[in-house]
Amino acid sequence: MTIKRNCYQILLEDRFNDVIISSEKGYHLVAFNNEEYALNKVYDDILEEVANQFKEDMKCHRVDSSASKNLVSELGINSIPIVYIYKRGKVLKTLVGIYSKVYLTKTIAKIIKSR
């Protein structure tokens, strides 16, 4: 199940493989964070803005790491927030930590342009 928040969808771990790994279409940004940390709320807002900016080229998703412990373990995630950019189920870029909107925008634009 996914819950849509404008262009930035909340993705539950039971749908991860169907929505991300099995996808044959376009790009996916997947941000893992934790609802309990105030700083992640700030980052969530930045990611929402980025999602709106790239809504024609990329689907953006958020996974709550505390509610998706099996997926976090399966992916070997040791720190959050972490952002993955996927295309056709393959990770193109991993960003660990919090990045500015400007950096995220430039990084995503470069990935989309180069593919």
C-alpha positions in Angstrom: 0.0 0.0 0.0 1.2 3.5 -0.7 -0.2 6.7 0.9 0.2 9.7 -1.4 1.4 13.0 0.1 1.3 15.3 -3.0 4.1 14.0 -5.3 5.9 12.3 -2.4 4.4 8.9 -1.6 4.7 7.0 1.7 5.8 3.5 0.7 5.2 0.5 3.0 7.7 -2.2 3.1 5.3 -4.9 1.8 5.1 -3.0 -1.5 8.8 -2.1 -2.0 9.6 -4.9 -4.4 6.5 -4.4 -6.5 6.8 -0.6 -6.7 10.6 -0.2 -6.8 12.5 -3.3 -7.7 10.1 -4.7 -10.3 9.6 -1.3 -11.9 10.5 -1.1 -15.6 9.5 2.6 -15.9 11.4 5.8 -15.0 13.3 6.8 -12.0 12.4 6.4 -8.3 13.7 8.3 -5.4 13.3 6.4 -2.1 14.0 8.2 1.2 14.4 6.2 4.4 13.9 8.2 7.5 12.2 8.0 10.9 9.1 9.8 12.0 10.5 10.2 15.6 13.4 12.5 14.7 12.5 16.2 14.3 15.3 16.8 11.8 13.8 14.2 9.5 10.6 16.3 9.3 12.7 19.2 7.9 14.3 16.8 5.4 10.9 15.5 4.5 9.8 19.0 3.5 12.9 19.4 1.3 12.2 16.1 -0.4 8.6 17.0 -1.0 9.8 20.1 -2.8 12.3 18.1 -4.9 9.5 15.5 -5.6 7.3 18.3 -6.9 10.1 19.7 -9.1 10.8 16.3 -10.7 7.3 14.9 -10.8 7.3 14.4 -14.6 10.6 12.4 -14.5 10.7 10.6 -11.2 8.4 9.1 -8.6 9.4 9.9 -5.1 8.7 7.7 -2.0 9.3 7.8 1.7 9.8 4.8 3.9 9.5 5.1 7.7 12.5 3.0 8.8 11.0 2.3 12.3 7.9 0.7 10.6 10.0 -1.1 8.0 12.6 -2.9 10.0 12.8 -6.0 7.8 13.4 -3.9 4.7 16.0 -1.7 6.4 17.8 -4.9 7.5 17.5 -6.4 4.0 19.1 -3.3 2.4 21.8 -3.1 5.1 20.8 0.4 6.1 22.9 1.5 9.1 22.1 5.2 9.3 19.2 7.5 8.4 18.2 9.5 6.6 19.4 7.8 3.4 18.1 8.4 -0.1 18.4 5.9 -3.0 17.8 6.8 -6.6 16.6 3.8 -8.6 16.0 3.1 -12.3 14.6 -0.3 -13.4 15.2 -1.7 -9.9 18.9 -0.8 -9.8 20.4 1.7 -7.4 22.0 4.6 -9.4 22.9 6.8 -6.4 23.0 6.6 -2.6 22.9 9.7 -0.4 23.5 9.2 3.3 22.7 12.1 5.5 20.8 15.4 5.0 21.4 17.4 1.8 20.2 20.8 0.7 17.5 21.2 -1.9 20.0 22.7 -4.2 22.4 19.7 -4.0 19.6 17.2 -4.4 18.2 19.1 -7.4 21.5 19.3 -9.1 22.3 15.6 -8.4 18.9 14.4 -9.7 19.1 16.6 -12.8 22.5 15.3 -13.6 21.3 11.6 -13.3 18.3 12.2 -15.4 20.2 14.1 -18.1 23.0 11.5 -18.3 20.7 8.5 -18.8 
